Amino acid sequence: MWDPQKYLSFSEHRDRPAHDLMARVPSRRARRIVDLGCGAGNLTRLLTDRWPDAEVEATDSSPEMVEAARANGIDARRQDVRDWEPRPDSDVVLCNAVLQWVPEHVDLLRSWLPALPAGAAFAFQVPGNFDSPSHREIRDLLGEREVPGLLDADAVRSPAEYAEIVADLGLSVDAWETTYVHRLNGPDPVLEWISGTALRPVRAALSTEEWASFRAELGARLRSAYPARPDGTTWLPFRRIFVIAHRR
């Protein structure tokens, strides 16, 4: 279950990659704009502000996120990203921090991208931090507790691999990576950060007692891996992978 409040508690940091991604999308005319995995709808505004006359399509698989998006004035609907298909007028598609949750997303890209209309842009970004200390600590602790298969270190491809996939489909591609260094505040900020994302499937697999024990142990490990500064803030390096595919 997604918790919109938990996820949006770091929105200043989480939203920046989407802004950087959309800044590289050309301002061509768009008939339909799609926010694929719209979450609480806060980033759908990147599309509607830029293309105010376009039809808006916003979907998310989480009922909690769809409800939050509708509360934000977005006419969102629930849909699994695997079931989405581009319409003939889908000129701009934003897919922000979604595809890492879909193991078969490369197959989906190979289906979606050739079906886009001429001149369309498909922009996505995914976290590239699956080999970071935070995720290594999660995997190590899960292994010690014999809770298998909840996180995949190979959940995403490299920018070069995505570029090759897109180019092989006959589309032009802009692919890059950025490591942001986020300055976080509060106690156990890295634990709080990943609680809204990477730890969701872990929480779902554990009982309340197991989760409390797991979280306490993980918090101690993360405090060691990401030590607080004397002023109480904590640095979190976070790698992101960006791709924009353009249909000629």
C-alpha positions as CSV (number, residue, x, y, z in Angstrom):
1,M,0.0,0.0,0.0
2,W,1.3,3.4,-0.9
3,D,1.2,6.2,1.7
4,P,0.9,9.5,-0.2
5,Q,1.8,11.5,2.9
6,K,4.9,9.5,3.6
7,Y,6.0,9.7,-0.1
8,L,5.4,13.4,-0.4
9,S,7.2,14.2,2.8
10,F,10.4,14.5,0.7
11,S,8.7,16.0,-2.3
12,E,11.2,18.9,-2.6
13,H,13.9,16.3,-3.3
14,R,11.8,13.6,-5.0
15,D,10.2,16.1,-7.5
16,R,13.5,17.6,-8.8
17,P,14.4,14.7,-11.2
18,A,11.0,15.0,-12.9
19,H,11.6,18.8,-13.4
20,D,15.1,18.1,-14.8
21,L,13.6,15.4,-17.1
22,M,10.8,17.5,-18.5
23,A,13.2,20.4,-19.1
24,R,14.7,18.4,-21.9
25,V,11.4,17.6,-23.6
26,P,10.9,19.9,-26.6
27,S,7.9,22.2,-26.4
28,R,6.1,20.9,-29.4
29,R,2.4,20.9,-29.8
30,A,0.7,18.1,-27.8
31,R,-2.8,16.8,-28.3
32,R,-2.7,14.3,-25.3
33,I,-0.4,14.4,-22.4
34,V,0.0,11.3,-20.2
35,D,1.2,11.0,-16.6
36,L,1.9,7.3,-16.4
37,G,2.1,6.4,-12.7
38,C,0.9,9.9,-11.6
39,G,1.1,9.3,-7.9
40,A,-0.6,12.1,-6.0
41,G,-0.8,14.2,-9.1
42,N,1.7,16.8,-8.0
43,L,3.8,16.3,-11.1
44,T,1.0,16.2,-13.5
45,R,1.1,20.0,-13.3
46,L,4.4,19.9,-15.1
47,L,2.4,18.6,-18.1
48,T,-0.8,20.7,-17.7
49,D,1.0,23.9,-17.2
50,R,3.1,23.4,-20.3
51,W,0.3,22.1,-22.5
52,P,-2.8,23.6,-21.1
53,D,-5.0,22.8,-24.1
54,A,-4.1,19.1,-24.3
55,E,-6.2,16.2,-23.2
56,V,-4.9,14.9,-19.8
57,E,-4.5,11.2,-19.1
58,A,-3.3,10.4,-15.5
59,T,-3.2,6.8,-14.2
60,D,-1.8,5.0,-11.2
61,S,-2.1,1.5,-9.8
62,S,-2.5,2.6,-6.2
63,P,-6.1,3.5,-5.1
64,E,-4.6,5.7,-2.4
65,M,-2.5,7.7,-4.9
66,V,-5.5,8.0,-7.3
67,E,-7.6,9.3,-4.5
68,A,-4.9,11.8,-3.5
69,A,-4.5,12.9,-7.2
70,R,-8.2,13.5,-7.5
71,A,-8.1,15.6,-4.3
72,N,-5.4,17.6,-6.1
73,G,-7.8,18.3,-9.0
74,I,-6.4,15.7,-11.3
75,D,-8.9,13.4,-13.1
76,A,-6.9,10.3,-12.4
77,R,-7.9,6.7,-12.8
78,R,-6.6,3.5,-11.5
79,Q,-4.7,1.3,-14.0
80,D,-1.8,-1.1,-13.8
81,V,1.1,0.4,-15.9
82,R,1.3,-3.0,-17.6
83,D,-2.1,-2.5,-19.1
84,W,-1.5,0.9,-20.5
85,E,-1.3,1.4,-24.3
86,P,-0.6,4.7,-26.1
87,R,-3.5,6.2,-28.0
88,P,-2.9,7.7,-31.5
89,D,-2.7,11.2,-30.1
90,S,-0.4,10.4,-27.1
91,D,2.2,13.1,-27.9
92,V,3.9,13.4,-24.5
93,V,4.3,10.7,-21.9
94,L,5.8,11.2,-18.5
95,C,6.7,8.1,-16.5
96,N,8.4,9.3,-13.3
97,A,10.0,6.7,-10.9
98,V,7.6,3.9,-11.9
99,L,9.4,1.4,-14.2
100,Q,11.8,0.1,-11.5
101,W,8.8,-1.6,-10.0
102,V,8.0,-3.5,-13.2
103,P,10.5,-6.3,-13.9
104,E,9.3,-6.6,-17.5
105,H,9.5,-2.9,-18.2
106,V,12.0,-3.2,-21.1
107,D,9.5,-5.4,-22.9
108,L,6.8,-2.8,-22.3
109,L,9.1,-0.1,-23.7
110,R,9.6,-2.2,-26.8
111,S,5.8,-2.4,-27.2
112,W,5.0,1.2,-26.3
113,L,7.6,3.2,-28.1
114,P,6.9,2.1,-31.7
115,A,3.2,2.6,-31.1
116,L,3.6,6.3,-30.3
117,P,2.5,8.9,-32.9
118,A,5.1,10.7,-35.1
119,G,6.8,13.5,-33.1
120,A,5.9,12.0,-29.7
121,A,8.2,12.0,-26.7
122,F,8.3,9.4,-24.0
123,A,10.2,10.6,-20.9
124,F,11.1,8.4,-18.0
125,Q,13.4,8.4,-15.0
126,V,14.2,5.6,-12.6
127,P,16.3,5.5,-9.5
128,G,19.8,4.0,-10.0
129,N,20.6,3.5,-6.4
130,F,20.0,-0.2,-6.1
131,D,23.7,-0.8,-5.2
132,S,23.8,2.1,-2.8
133,P,24.6,1.5,0.9
134,S,21.0,1.9,1.9
135,H,19.9,-0.9,-0.5
136,R,22.8,-3.2,0.3
137,E,21.9,-2.9,4.0
138,I,18.3,-3.8,3.2
139,R,19.3,-6.9,1.2
140,D,21.9,-8.0,3.8
141,L,19.4,-7.7,6.6
142,L,16.7,-9.5,4.6
143,G,19.2,-12.3,3.8
144,E,20.0,-12.7,7.5
145,R,16.4,-12.9,8.3
146,E,15.7,-15.3,5.4
147,V,13.1,-13.0,3.7
148,P,14.0,-13.6,0.1
149,G,13.2,-11.9,-3.2
150,L,11.9,-8.5,-2.2
151,L,14.5,-6.3,-3.8
152,D,16.4,-6.8,-7.0
153,A,19.8,-5.2,-7.5
154,D,19.2,-5.3,-11.3
155,A,15.8,-3.6,-11.3
156,V,16.9,-1.1,-13.9
157,R,19.4,-0.8,-16.8
158,S,22.2,1.6,-17.3
159,P,21.7,4.8,-19.4
160,A,23.7,3.3,-22.2
161,E,21.6,0.1,-22.2
162,Y,18.4,2.1,-22.3
163,A,19.8,4.2,-25.1
164,E,20.6,1.1,-27.1
165,I,17.1,-0.3,-26.5
166,V,15.5,2.9,-27.7
167,A,17.8,3.3,-30.7
168,D,17.2,-0.3,-31.8
169,L,13.5,0.6,-32.1
170,G,14.4,3.4,-34.5
171,L,13.7,6.3,-32.2
172,S,16.1,9.1,-31.3
173,V,17.2,9.1,-27.6
174,D,18.5,11.4,-25.0
175,A,19.9,9.4,-22.0
176,W,21.9,10.5,-19.0
177,E,22.4,10.0,-15.3
178,T,22.8,12.4,-12.4
179,T,23.7,11.8,-8.8
180,Y,21.9,14.2,-6.5
181,V,23.3,14.8,-3.0
182,H,20.3,15.5,-0.8
183,R,20.6,17.1,2.5
184,L,18.1,15.5,4.8
185,N,16.9,16.6,8.2
186,G,15.5,14.9,11.3
187,P,16.2,11.6,13.1
188,D,16.8,8.6,10.9
189,P,16.2,10.6,7.7
190,V,17.5,7.9,5.3
191,L,15.2,5.3,6.9
192,E,12.3,7.6,6.6
193,W,13.2,8.3,2.9
194,I,13.2,4.6,1.9
195,S,10.2,3.8,4.1
196,G,8.0,5.5,1.5
197,T,9.5,3.6,-1.4
198,A,12.0,0.7,-1.2
199,L,10.7,-0.7,2.1
200,R,7.0,-0.9,1.0
201,P,7.3,-4.6,-0.1
202,V,9.3,-5.4,3.0
203,R,6.7,-4.0,5.3
204,A,4.0,-5.9,3.4
205,A,5.8,-9.2,3.9
206,L,6.5,-8.8,7.6
207,S,4.2,-8.9,10.7
208,T,3.9,-5.9,12.8
209,E,6.4,-7.3,15.3
210,E,8.9,-8.4,12.6
211,W,8.6,-5.0,11.0
212,A,9.4,-3.1,14.2
213,S,12.4,-5.3,14.8
214,F,13.6,-5.0,11.2
215,R,13.2,-1.3,11.1
216,A,15.1,-0.8,14.4
217,E,18.0,-2.9,13.2
218,L,18.0,-1.2,9.7
219,G,17.9,2.2,11.3
220,A,21.1,1.5,13.3
221,R,22.9,0.3,10.2
222,L,21.8,3.3,8.1
223,R,23.0,5.7,10.8
224,S,26.4,4.1,10.5
225,A,26.3,4.1,6.7
226,Y,25.0,7.7,6.5
227,P,26.4,9.5,9.6
228,A,24.8,12.7,10.7
229,R,26.7,16.0,10.4
230,P,27.4,18.0,13.5
231,D,24.5,20.3,12.6
232,G,22.1,17.2,12.6
233,T,21.7,17.0,8.8
234,T,22.5,14.0,6.7
235,W,23.9,13.7,3.2
236,L,22.1,11.2,0.9
237,P,23.7,10.6,-2.5
238,F,21.0,9.4,-4.9
239,R,21.7,8.4,-8.5
240,R,19.0,8.8,-11.1
241,I,18.8,7.5,-14.7
242,F,16.9,9.6,-17.3
243,V,15.7,8.7,-20.8
244,I,13.7,10.6,-23.4
245,A,12.7,8.7,-26.5
246,H,11.6,10.7,-29.5
247,R,9.5,9.1,-32.2
248,R,10.5,10.6,-35.6
